[in-house]
């Protein structure tokens, strides 16, 4: 069964193109290392919540946009190997200070697909 890595980040709205450049390069790397699909989605209707919300989760600031992304892998074994190899790939050598978002506020996780329609 497929496996998915999901990510939620806050990106300064003014750095959308910078984020897009990094995301496109990272997508190429993940695909080269076995990912089936990489999706980056720029928030356009992400409401604030009273108890929980995506903006609250990433500590969204006024000049930022929520980005939701995911990588689909054939299975958990492919994900484990693919992520390990992707992180070693020289194209992924990003210094944290050069990233167009605050990695400390990134939320991520791995998920076993249980329904796919």
Phi and psi in radians as a Rosetta constraint file:
Dihedral C 1 N 2 CA 2 C 2 CIRCULARHARMONIC -1.063 0.35
Dihedral N 2 CA 2 C 2 N 3 CIRCULARHARMONIC 2.803 0.35
Dihedral C 2 N 3 CA 3 C 3 CIRCULARHARMONIC -2.300 0.35
Dihedral N 3 CA 3 C 3 N 4 CIRCULARHARMONIC 2.483 0.35
Dihedral C 3 N 4 CA 4 C 4 CIRCULARHARMONIC -2.229 0.35
Dihedral N 4 CA 4 C 4 N 5 CIRCULARHARMONIC 2.346 0.35
Dihedral C 4 N 5 CA 5 C 5 CIRCULARHARMONIC -1.739 0.35
Dihedral N 5 CA 5 C 5 N 6 CIRCULARHARMONIC 2.255 0.35
Dihedral C 5 N 6 CA 6 C 6 CIRCULARHARMONIC -2.015 0.35
Dihedral N 6 CA 6 C 6 N 7 CIRCULARHARMONIC 2.567 0.35
Dihedral C 6 N 7 CA 7 C 7 CIRCULARHARMONIC -2.426 0.35
Dihedral N 7 CA 7 C 7 N 8 CIRCULARHARMONIC 2.526 0.35
Dihedral C 7 N 8 CA 8 C 8 CIRCULARHARMONIC -2.370 0.35
Dihedral N 8 CA 8 C 8 N 9 CIRCULARHARMONIC 2.175 0.35
Dihedral C 8 N 9 CA 9 C 9 CIRCULARHARMONIC -2.407 0.35
Dihedral N 9 CA 9 C 9 N 10 CIRCULARHARMONIC 2.792 0.35
Dihedral C 9 N 10 CA 10 C 10 CIRCULARHARMONIC -1.848 0.35
Dihedral N 10 CA 10 C 10 N 11 CIRCULARHARMONIC 2.130 0.35
Dihedral C 10 N 11 CA 11 C 11 CIRCULARHARMONIC -2.037 0.35
Dihedral N 11 CA 11 C 11 N 12 CIRCULARHARMONIC 2.282 0.35
Dihedral C 11 N 12 CA 12 C 12 CIRCULARHARMONIC -0.961 0.35
Dihedral N 12 CA 12 C 12 N 13 CIRCULARHARMONIC 2.205 0.35
Dihedral C 12 N 13 CA 13 C 13 CIRCULARHARMONIC -0.966 0.35
Dihedral N 13 CA 13 C 13 N 14 CIRCULARHARMONIC -0.638 0.35
Dihedral C 13 N 14 CA 14 C 14 CIRCULARHARMONIC -1.185 0.35
Dihedral N 14 CA 14 C 14 N 15 CIRCULARHARMONIC -0.265 0.35
Dihedral C 14 N 15 CA 15 C 15 CIRCULARHARMONIC -1.803 0.35
Dihedral N 15 CA 15 C 15 N 16 CIRCULARHARMONIC 0.397 0.35
Dihedral C 15 N 16 CA 16 C 16 CIRCULARHARMONIC -0.986 0.35
Dihedral N 16 CA 16 C 16 N 17 CIRCULARHARMONIC -0.806 0.35
Dihedral C 16 N 17 CA 17 C 17 CIRCULARHARMONIC -1.146 0.35
Dihedral N 17 CA 17 C 17 N 18 CIRCULARHARMONIC -0.705 0.35
Dihedral C 17 N 18 CA 18 C 18 CIRCULARHARMONIC -1.051 0.35
Dihedral N 18 CA 18 C 18 N 19 CIRCULARHARMONIC -0.761 0.35
Dihedral C 18 N 19 CA 19 C 19 CIRCULARHARMONIC -1.100 0.35
Dihedral N 19 CA 19 C 19 N 20 CIRCULARHARMONIC -0.762 0.35
Dihedral C 19 N 20 CA 20 C 20 CIRCULARHARMONIC -1.043 0.35
Dihedral N 20 CA 20 C 20 N 21 CIRCULARHARMONIC -0.711 0.35
Dihedral C 20 N 21 CA 21 C 21 CIRCULARHARMONIC -1.079 0.35
Dihedral N 21 CA 21 C 21 N 22 CIRCULARHARMONIC -0.817 0.35
Dihedral C 21 N 22 CA 22 C 22 CIRCULARHARMONIC -1.129 0.35
Dihedral N 22 CA 22 C 22 N 23 CIRCULARHARMONIC -0.767 0.35
Dihedral C 22 N 23 CA 23 C 23 CIRCULARHARMONIC -1.094 0.35
Dihedral N 23 CA 23 C 23 N 24 CIRCULARHARMONIC -0.725 0.35
Dihedral C 23 N 24 CA 24 C 24 CIRCULARHARMONIC -1.117 0.35
Dihedral N 24 CA 24 C 24 N 25 CIRCULARHARMONIC -0.734 0.35
Dihedral C 24 N 25 CA 25 C 25 CIRCULARHARMONIC -1.163 0.35
Dihedral N 25 CA 25 C 25 N 26 CIRCULARHARMONIC -0.763 0.35
Dihedral C 25 N 26 CA 26 C 26 CIRCULARHARMONIC -1.096 0.35
Dihedral N 26 CA 26 C 26 N 27 CIRCULARHARMONIC -0.703 0.35
Dihedral C 26 N 27 CA 27 C 27 CIRCULARHARMONIC -1.047 0.35
Dihedral N 27 CA 27 C 27 N 28 CIRCULARHARMONIC -0.729 0.35
Dihedral C 27 N 28 CA 28 C 28 CIRCULARHARMONIC -1.064 0.35
Dihedral N 28 CA 28 C 28 N 29 CIRCULARHARMONIC -0.751 0.35
Dihedral C 28 N 29 CA 29 C 29 CIRCULARHARMONIC -1.111 0.35
Dihedral N 29 CA 29 C 29 N 30 CIRCULARHARMONIC -0.857 0.35
Dihedral C 29 N 30 CA 30 C 30 CIRCULARHARMONIC -1.045 0.35
Dihedral N 30 CA 30 C 30 N 31 CIRCULARHARMONIC -0.734 0.35
Dihedral C 30 N 31 CA 31 C 31 CIRCULARHARMONIC -1.138 0.35
Dihedral N 31 CA 31 C 31 N 32 CIRCULARHARMONIC -0.682 0.35
Dihedral C 31 N 32 CA 32 C 32 CIRCULARHARMONIC -1.116 0.35
Dihedral N 32 CA 32 C 32 N 33 CIRCULARHARMONIC -0.390 0.35
Dihedral C 32 N 33 CA 33 C 33 CIRCULARHARMONIC -1.899 0.35
Dihedral N 33 CA 33 C 33 N 34 CIRCULARHARMONIC 0.404 0.35
Dihedral C 33 N 34 CA 34 C 34 CIRCULARHARMONIC 1.913 0.35
Dihedral N 34 CA 34 C 34 N 35 CIRCULARHARMONIC -0.064 0.35
Dihedral C 34 N 35 CA 35 C 35 CIRCULARHARMONIC -1.161 0.35
Dihedral N 35 CA 35 C 35 N 36 CIRCULARHARMONIC 2.485 0.35
Dihedral C 35 N 36 CA 36 C 36 CIRCULARHARMONIC -1.427 0.35
Dihedral N 36 CA 36 C 36 N 37 CIRCULARHARMONIC -0.701 0.35
Dihedral C 36 N 37 CA 37 C 37 CIRCULARHARMONIC -2.655 0.35
Dihedral N 37 CA 37 C 37 N 38 CIRCULARHARMONIC 2.521 0.35
Dihedral C 37 N 38 CA 38 C 38 CIRCULARHARMONIC -2.261 0.35
Dihedral N 38 CA 38 C 38 N 39 CIRCULARHARMONIC 2.220 0.35
Dihedral C 38 N 39 CA 39 C 39 CIRCULARHARMONIC -2.179 0.35
Dihedral N 39 CA 39 C 39 N 40 CIRCULARHARMONIC 2.320 0.35
Dihedral C 39 N 40 CA 40 C 40 CIRCULARHARMONIC -2.107 0.35
Dihedral N 40 CA 40 C 40 N 41 CIRCULARHARMONIC 2.182 0.35
Dihedral C 40 N 41 CA 41 C 41 CIRCULARHARMONIC -2.176 0.35
Dihedral N 41 CA 41 C 41 N 42 CIRCULARHARMONIC 2.060 0.35
Dihedral C 41 N 42 CA 42 C 42 CIRCULARHARMONIC -1.443 0.35
Dihedral N 42 CA 42 C 42 N 43 CIRCULARHARMONIC 2.168 0.35
Dihedral C 42 N 43 CA 43 C 43 CIRCULARHARMONIC -1.036 0.35
Dihedral N 43 CA 43 C 43 N 44 CIRCULARHARMONIC 2.356 0.35
Dihedral C 43 N 44 CA 44 C 44 CIRCULARHARMONIC -2.357 0.35
Dihedral N 44 CA 44 C 44 N 45 CIRCULARHARMONIC -0.385 0.35
Dihedral C 44 N 45 CA 45 C 45 CIRCULARHARMONIC -2.518 0.35
Dihedral N 45 CA 45 C 45 N 46 CIRCULARHARMONIC 1.311 0.35
Dihedral C 45 N 46 CA 46 C 46 CIRCULARHARMONIC -2.120 0.35
Dihedral N 46 CA 46 C 46 N 47 CIRCULARHARMONIC 1.583 0.35
Dihedral C 46 N 47 CA 47 C 47 CIRCULARHARMONIC -1.257 0.35
Dihedral N 47 CA 47 C 47 N 48 CIRCULARHARMONIC 2.645 0.35
Dihedral C 47 N 48 CA 48 C 48 CIRCULARHARMONIC -1.230 0.35
Dihedral N 48 CA 48 C 48 N 49 CIRCULARHARMONIC 2.618 0.35
Dihedral C 48 N 49 CA 49 C 49 CIRCULARHARMONIC -1.978 0.35
Dihedral N 49 CA 49 C 49 N 50 CIRCULARHARMONIC 3.008 0.35
Dihedral C 49 N 50 CA 50 C 50 CIRCULARHARMONIC -1.668 0.35
Dihedral N 50 CA 50 C 50 N 51 CIRCULARHARMONIC -0.623 0.35
Dihedral C 50 N 51 CA 51 C 51 CIRCULARHARMONIC -1.933 0.35
Dihedral N 51 CA 51 C 51 N 52 CIRCULARHARMONIC -0.834 0.35
Dihedral C 51 N 52 CA 52 C 52 CIRCULARHARMONIC -2.494 0.35
Dihedral N 52 CA 52 C 52 N 53 CIRCULARHARMONIC 2.729 0.35
Dihedral C 52 N 53 CA 53 C 53 CIRCULARHARMONIC -3.023 0.35
Dihedral N 53 CA 53 C 53 N 54 CIRCULARHARMONIC 2.872 0.35
Dihedral C 53 N 54 CA 54 C 54 CIRCULARHARMONIC -1.107 0.35
Dihedral N 54 CA 54 C 54 N 55 CIRCULARHARMONIC -0.788 0.35
Dihedral C 54 N 55 CA 55 C 55 CIRCULARHARMONIC -1.008 0.35
Dihedral N 55 CA 55 C 55 N 56 CIRCULARHARMONIC -0.704 0.35
Dihedral C 55 N 56 CA 56 C 56 CIRCULARHARMONIC -1.160 0.35
Dihedral N 56 CA 56 C 56 N 57 CIRCULARHARMONIC -0.690 0.35
Dihedral C 56 N 57 CA 57 C 57 CIRCULARHARMONIC -1.063 0.35
Dihedral N 57 CA 57 C 57 N 58 CIRCULARHARMONIC -0.662 0.35
Dihedral C 57 N 58 CA 58 C 58 CIRCULARHARMONIC -1.734 0.35
Dihedral N 58 CA 58 C 58 N 59 CIRCULARHARMONIC 0.163 0.35
Dihedral C 58 N 59 CA 59 C 59 CIRCULARHARMONIC 0.927 0.35
Dihedral N 59 CA 59 C 59 N 60 CIRCULARHARMONIC 0.876 0.35
Dihedral C 59 N 60 CA 60 C 60 CIRCULARHARMONIC -1.005 0.35
Dihedral N 60 CA 60 C 60 N 61 CIRCULARHARMONIC 2.320 0.35
Dihedral C 60 N 61 CA 61 C 61 CIRCULARHARMONIC -1.701 0.35
Dihedral N 61 CA 61 C 61 N 62 CIRCULARHARMONIC 2.879 0.35
Dihedral C 61 N 62 CA 62 C 62 CIRCULARHARMONIC -1.008 0.35
Dihedral N 62 CA 62 C 62 N 63 CIRCULARHARMONIC -0.592 0.35
Dihedral C 62 N 63 CA 63 C 63 CIRCULARHARMONIC -1.709 0.35
Dihedral N 63 CA 63 C 63 N 64 CIRCULARHARMONIC 0.414 0.35
Dihedral C 63 N 64 CA 64 C 64 CIRCULARHARMONIC -2.123 0.35
Dihedral N 64 CA 64 C 64 N 65 CIRCULARHARMONIC 2.831 0.35
Dihedral C 64 N 65 CA 65 C 65 CIRCULARHARMONIC -2.210 0.35
Dihedral N 65 CA 65 C 65 N 66 CIRCULARHARMONIC 2.467 0.35
Dihedral C 65 N 66 CA 66 C 66 CIRCULARHARMONIC -1.361 0.35
Dihedral N 66 CA 66 C 66 N 67 CIRCULARHARMONIC 2.332 0.35
Dihedral C 66 N 67 CA 67 C 67 CIRCULARHARMONIC -2.080 0.35
Dihedral N 67 CA 67 C 67 N 68 CIRCULARHARMONIC 2.278 0.35
Dihedral C 67 N 68 CA 68 C 68 CIRCULARHARMONIC -2.015 0.35
Dihedral N 68 CA 68 C 68 N 69 CIRCULARHARMONIC 2.220 0.35
Dihedral C 68 N 69 CA 69 C 69 CIRCULARHARMONIC -2.466 0.35
Dihedral N 69 CA 69 C 69 N 70 CIRCULARHARMONIC 2.795 0.35
Dihedral C 69 N 70 CA 70 C 70 CIRCULARHARMONIC -2.663 0.35
Dihedral N 70 CA 70 C 70 N 71 CIRCULARHARMONIC 2.688 0.35
Dihedral C 70 N 71 CA 71 C 71 CIRCULARHARMONIC -2.135 0.35
Dihedral N 71 CA 71 C 71 N 72 CIRCULARHARMONIC 2.233 0.35
Dihedral C 71 N 72 CA 72 C 72 CIRCULARHARMONIC -1.810 0.35
Dihedral N 72 CA 72 C 72 N 73 CIRCULARHARMONIC 2.297 0.35
Dihedral C 72 N 73 CA 73 C 73 CIRCULARHARMONIC -2.071 0.35
Dihedral N 73 CA 73 C 73 N 74 CIRCULARHARMONIC 2.750 0.35
Dihedral C 73 N 74 CA 74 C 74 CIRCULARHARMONIC -1.040 0.35
Dihedral N 74 CA 74 C 74 N 75 CIRCULARHARMONIC -0.654 0.35
Dihedral C 74 N 75 CA 75 C 75 CIRCULARHARMONIC -2.906 0.35
Dihedral N 75 CA 75 C 75 N 76 CIRCULARHARMONIC 3.093 0.35
Dihedral C 75 N 76 CA 76 C 76 CIRCULARHARMONIC -1.085 0.35
Dihedral N 76 CA 76 C 76 N 77 CIRCULARHARMONIC -0.689 0.35
Dihedral C 76 N 77 CA 77 C 77 CIRCULARHARMONIC -1.102 0.35
Dihedral N 77 CA 77 C 77 N 78 CIRCULARHARMONIC -0.727 0.35
Dihedral C 77 N 78 CA 78 C 78 CIRCULARHARMONIC -1.146 0.35
Dihedral N 78 CA 78 C 78 N 79 CIRCULARHARMONIC -0.650 0.35
Dihedral C 78 N 79 CA 79 C 79 CIRCULARHARMONIC -1.139 0.35
Dihedral N 79 CA 79 C 79 N 80 CIRCULARHARMONIC -0.795 0.35
Dihedral C 79 N 80 CA 80 C 80 CIRCULARHARMONIC -1.053 0.35
Dihedral N 80 CA 80 C 80 N 81 CIRCULARHARMONIC -0.868 0.35
Dihedral C 80 N 81 CA 81 C 81 CIRCULARHARMONIC -1.182 0.35
Dihedral N 81 CA 81 C 81 N 82 CIRCULARHARMONIC -0.748 0.35
Dihedral C 81 N 82 CA 82 C 82 CIRCULARHARMONIC -1.123 0.35
Dihedral N 82 CA 82 C 82 N 83 CIRCULARHARMONIC -0.738 0.35
Dihedral C 82 N 83 CA 83 C 83 CIRCULARHARMONIC -1.190 0.35
Dihedral N 83 CA 83 C 83 N 84 CIRCULARHARMONIC -0.728 0.35
Dihedral C 83 N 84 CA 84 C 84 CIRCULARHARMONIC -1.046 0.35
Dihedral N 84 CA 84 C 84 N 85 CIRCULARHARMONIC -0.819 0.35
Dihedral C 84 N 85 CA 85 C 85 CIRCULARHARMONIC -1.208 0.35
Dihedral N 85 CA 85 C 85 N 86 CIRCULARHARMONIC -0.618 0.35
Dihedral C 85 N 86 CA 86 C 86 CIRCULARHARMONIC -1.123 0.35
Dihedral N 86 CA 86 C 86 N 87 CIRCULARHARMONIC -0.718 0.35
Dihedral C 86 N 87 CA 87 C 87 CIRCULARHARMONIC -1.204 0.35
Dihedral N 87 CA 87 C 87 N 88 CIRCULARHARMONIC -0.396 0.35
Dihedral C 87 N 88 CA 88 C 88 CIRCULARHARMONIC -1.530 0.35
Dihedral N 88 CA 88 C 88 N 89 CIRCULARHARMONIC -0.256 0.35
Dihedral C 88 N 89 CA 89 C 89 CIRCULARHARMONIC -1.159 0.35
Dihedral N 89 CA 89 C 89 N 90 CIRCULARHARMONIC 2.247 0.35
Dihedral C 89 N 90 CA 90 C 90 CIRCULARHARMONIC -1.059 0.35
Dihedral N 90 CA 90 C 90 N 91 CIRCULARHARMONIC -0.371 0.35
Dihedral C 90 N 91 CA 91 C 91 CIRCULARHARMONIC -1.218 0.35
Dihedral N 91 CA 91 C 91 N 92 CIRCULARHARMONIC -0.245 0.35
Dihedral C 91 N 92 CA 92 C 92 CIRCULARHARMONIC -1.778 0.35
Dihedral N 92 CA 92 C 92 N 93 CIRCULARHARMONIC 0.310 0.35
Dihedral C 92 N 93 CA 93 C 93 CIRCULARHARMONIC -1.436 0.35
Dihedral N 93 CA 93 C 93 N 94 CIRCULARHARMONIC 1.327 0.35
Dihedral C 93 N 94 CA 94 C 94 CIRCULARHARMONIC -1.817 0.35
Dihedral N 94 CA 94 C 94 N 95 CIRCULARHARMONIC 2.204 0.35
Dihedral C 94 N 95 CA 95 C 95 CIRCULARHARMONIC -1.323 0.35
Dihedral N 95 CA 95 C 95 N 96 CIRCULARHARMONIC 2.360 0.35
Dihedral C 95 N 96 CA 96 C 96 CIRCULARHARMONIC -0.901 0.35
Dihedral N 96 CA 96 C 96 N 97 CIRCULARHARMONIC -0.649 0.35
Dihedral C 96 N 97 CA 97 C 97 CIRCULARHARMONIC -1.226 0.35
Dihedral N 97 CA 97 C 97 N 98 CIRCULARHARMONIC -0.250 0.35
Dihedral C 97 N 98 CA 98 C 98 CIRCULARHARMONIC -1.720 0.35
Dihedral N 98 CA 98 C 98 N 99 CIRCULARHARMONIC -0.019 0.35
Dihedral C 98 N 99 CA 99 C 99 CIRCULARHARMONIC -1.364 0.35
Dihedral N 99 CA 99 C 99 N 100 CIRCULARHARMONIC 2.532 0.35
Dihedral C 99 N 100 CA 100 C 100 CIRCULARHARMONIC -1.465 0.35
Dihedral N 100 CA 100 C 100 N 101 CIRCULARHARMONIC 0.436 0.35
Dihedral C 100 N 101 CA 101 C 101 CIRCULARHARMONIC -2.770 0.35
Dihedral N 101 CA 101 C 101 N 102 CIRCULARHARMONIC 2.895 0.35
Dihedral C 101 N 102 CA 102 C 102 CIRCULARHARMONIC -1.557 0.35
Dihedral N 102 CA 102 C 102 N 103 CIRCULARHARMONIC 1.797 0.35
Dihedral C 102 N 103 CA 103 C 103 CIRCULARHARMONIC -1.072 0.35
Dihedral N 103 CA 103 C 103 N 104 CIRCULARHARMONIC -0.375 0.35
Dihedral C 103 N 104 CA 104 C 104 CIRCULARHARMONIC -1.208 0.35
Dihedral N 104 CA 104 C 104 N 105 CIRCULARHARMONIC -0.355 0.35
Dihedral C 104 N 105 CA 105 C 105 CIRCULARHARMONIC -1.770 0.35
Dihedral N 105 CA 105 C 105 N 106 CIRCULARHARMONIC 0.127 0.35
Dihedral C 105 N 106 CA 106 C 106 CIRCULARHARMONIC -1.298 0.35
Dihedral N 106 CA 106 C 106 N 107 CIRCULARHARMONIC 2.385 0.35
Dihedral C 106 N 107 CA 107 C 107 CIRCULARHARMONIC -1.950 0.35
Dihedral N 107 CA 107 C 107 N 108 CIRCULARHARMONIC 2.313 0.35
Dihedral C 107 N 108 CA 108 C 108 CIRCULARHARMONIC -2.589 0.35
Dihedral N 108 CA 108 C 108 N 109 CIRCULARHARMONIC 2.815 0.35
Dihedral C 108 N 109 CA 109 C 109 CIRCULARHARMONIC -2.978 0.35
Dihedral N 109 CA 109 C 109 N 110 CIRCULARHARMONIC 2.911 0.35
Dihedral C 109 N 110 CA 110 C 110 CIRCULARHARMONIC -1.957 0.35
Dihedral N 110 CA 110 C 110 N 111 CIRCULARHARMONIC 2.469 0.35
Dihedral C 110 N 111 CA 111 C 111 CIRCULARHARMONIC -2.406 0.35
Dihedral N 111 CA 111 C 111 N 112 CIRCULARHARMONIC 2.310 0.35
Dihedral C 111 N 112 CA 112 C 112 CIRCULARHARMONIC -1.431 0.35
Dihedral N 112 CA 112 C 112 N 113 CIRCULARHARMONIC 2.217 0.35
Dihedral C 112 N 113 CA 113 C 113 CIRCULARHARMONIC -1.221 0.35
Dihedral N 113 CA 113 C 113 N 114 CIRCULARHARMONIC 2.224 0.35
Dihedral C 113 N 114 CA 114 C 114 CIRCULARHARMONIC -2.012 0.35
Dihedral N 114 CA 114 C 114 N 115 CIRCULARHARMONIC -0.322 0.35
Dihedral C 114 N 115 CA 115 C 115 CIRCULARHARMONIC -2.479 0.35
Dihedral N 115 CA 115 C 115 N 116 CIRCULARHARMONIC 2.316 0.35
Dihedral C 115 N 116 CA 116 C 116 CIRCULARHARMONIC -2.429 0.35
Dihedral N 116 CA 116 C 116 N 117 CIRCULARHARMONIC 2.073 0.35
